């Protein structure tokens, strides 16, 4: 469980900070964004969750938060990608999120 939380934590820190550090490359992969402030705000929240997963990875609350984050992000990725609101590249993120969920179910 500690390894999964740590991997998910670093994934969230890196992907959460990406639009803050370099919006142009983030948009090249994920599509143009109208409300850049909102992308950055959500990115910071995701990065904060990642910090919790990395530093409190032996805590049941961190594990619960990690699973709920993965479920929420996967659902958003799938729902809005299939409706053409966001690029289909987000379906790749959904696959990664489901990988995290499966890792928690297995252990």
GICORCOR-V384798 format. One line per field, one symbol per residue. phi: phi as a letter, one per 20 degrees, with the letter a starting at -180 (. if undefined). psi: psi as a letter, one per 30 degrees, with the letter a starting at -180 (. if undefined). Layout:
phi = ???
psi = ???
This chain:
phi = .gffffffffffffffegffebgfffffedofdedfffgfffgffffffggfffecfddfffffffffffffffffgfgfffemfcfffffffgffffffgfffffe
psi = eeeeeeeeeeeeeefefefeeieeeefeeflkkeieeeeeeeeeeeeeeeeeeefhggkeeeeeeeeeeeeeeeeeeeefefggellffffeeeeeeeeeeeeeee.
